Amino acid sequence: MTSANDNSPTLISLNEACRITSMSRTMLNRYRAEGRFPVAVELGKRRVAFVRAEVTAWIQKKIAARVAA
């Protein structure tokens, strides 16, 4: 089974989340601290990841808010 056919959640790294949102790590971490970004999944003591679908939904919400304004 390829990942394209798999509906299971996919995790992305902090760096990947920064890349797809066009935000710096500092800004993304600030949004996280303020509760304005999807909650991270803790993978280890110093490692987190994000659910790709949640980050994508967050991006879509930002786009929708722009259009509505």
C-alpha positions in Angstrom: 0.0 0.0 0.0 1.4 3.4 -0.9 1.0 6.5 1.2 -1.2 8.0 -1.6 -3.8 5.3 -1.0 -3.5 5.2 2.8 -6.0 7.2 4.8 -4.1 7.0 8.1 -2.8 10.2 9.7 0.6 11.4 8.5 3.0 13.2 10.8 5.2 16.0 9.6 8.2 17.6 11.3 8.4 21.1 12.7 10.6 22.1 9.8 8.1 20.7 7.3 5.2 22.6 9.1 7.3 25.7 8.8 7.9 25.1 5.1 4.3 24.5 4.2 3.0 27.4 6.2 5.8 29.8 5.2 6.4 30.7 8.8 9.7 30.7 10.7 10.2 28.3 13.6 10.0 31.3 16.0 6.6 32.4 14.6 5.2 28.9 14.5 6.3 28.2 18.1 4.8 31.5 19.2 1.5 30.5 17.5 1.7 27.1 19.3 2.3 28.8 22.7 -0.7 31.1 22.1 -2.9 28.1 21.1 -3.2 29.5 17.5 -1.7 26.4 15.8 -2.6 22.7 15.8 -1.3 20.8 18.9 1.9 18.9 18.3 2.4 15.2 18.9 5.3 14.6 21.2 7.6 11.9 19.8 10.3 12.2 22.3 11.9 14.5 24.9 12.9 17.1 22.3 11.0 16.0 19.2 7.5 16.9 18.0 5.5 16.4 14.9 2.2 17.6 13.6 -0.7 15.8 11.9 -0.5 16.9 8.3 -4.3 17.0 7.9 -4.6 19.4 10.9 -1.9 21.7 9.5 -3.6 21.7 6.1 -7.0 22.4 7.7 -5.4 25.3 9.6 -4.0 26.7 6.3 -7.4 26.4 4.6 -9.0 28.2 7.6 -6.6 31.1 7.2 -7.3 31.3 3.4 -11.1 31.2 4.1 -10.7 34.0 6.7 -8.9 36.1 4.2 -11.7 35.7 1.6 -14.4 36.4 4.1 -12.8 39.6 5.3 
